[in-house]
Amino acid sequence: MHHQKNASLSPPCTRERLTSLLLTLAPKEGYNLSNLPDVRFLRSNRPLARTPVLYDPGIVIVCQGTKKGYFGNQTYLYDEQHYLAVSVPVPFVMETDASPEHPLLAIYIHLDFQLAADLSIEIDNHGAPLSIAAPESMMSSPMDPAMRASLLRFLEAMSTPMEAAVLGPTLMRELYYRILTGAQGNVLRSALAMRGQFGKIGKTLNRIHSTYAQPLNLSQLANAAGMSVPTFHSHFKAITHTSPMQYVKSIRLHQARLLMVRQGVTASAASHSVGYESSSQFNREFKRLFGLPPSEEAKRMRESFAIPPSHPASEFVSSH
């Protein structure tokens, strides 16, 4: 969905407090770990030109600065007035507007499917209309006063280790409630229900993320999804805005980059561990996606951004 322009503006005092808290919670440029495994705080001190990214299913809430996501033929704005929700892992292109004087400050929440499912059932049981909204892979939602108030309470608690441990999970549940009942809540709840063709493609994405290093082909993936090749290709592209085999390639390249950055493995070792048989093909496709040869891109990532360890419970490859 395109962003909406009529979102209520936050009071300056709330905005300043959110910014102040995040400046402390995100001391390093890049992704900073928090006291909760599902939450990371992001700081960027520089503008980033269009960059290919792959997000885990999750929520990105920006408190200062602006990010834009380009997915298919739509632009998704996530800034001080809009947050981004990603229901299935899709590759897209992202751009960041930030500077040392005005760094981008954001919260990244890894999606807890069980918590979201439990809350969705409760919301439905308490009279919310059953969602008939079409599910979407990615959605941009306006921040409203209730969401902003919940976010402030959450960041206040996250600033103290004891409060983060004791109150953090409860305040996280409150944030999920705001998101699932917000402007795009119906669309997100519909996506998380994983019904119909969206659900079949969602299960295929899970399969690709767990078996990306194995030989995969189109007919095998279509067969596992219970669809003909043309039907599968069509539904896959409608949801991910890329073809199945391009998606597999993107997963492999993002994972290879993370292996080089996190574990210091060579480009050659990374290429083989993600399923490439030809190093020259890997180098060529890597440079086409990221704009630099593998070793240079890994060096740039290590020097420029804090890349914490992978999420302990994540089943997905991501770009961070």
Secondary structure, 3 states (H helix, E strand, C coil): CCCCCCCCCCCHHHHHHHHHHHHHHCCCCEEEECCCCCEEEEEECCCEEEEEEECCCEEEEEEECEEEEEECCEEEEEECCEEEEECCCCEEEEEEECCCCCCEEEEEEECCHHHHHHHHHHHHHCCCCCCCCCCCCEEEEECCHHHHHHHHHHHHHHCCHHHHHHHHHHHHHHHHHHHHCCCCHHHHHHHHCCCHHHHHHHHHHHHHHHHCCCCCCHHHHHHHHCCCHHHHHHHHHHHHCCCHHHHHHHHHHHHHHHHHHHHCCCHHHHHHHCCCCCHHHHHHHHHHHHCCCHHHHHHHHHHHCECCCCCCCCCCCCCC
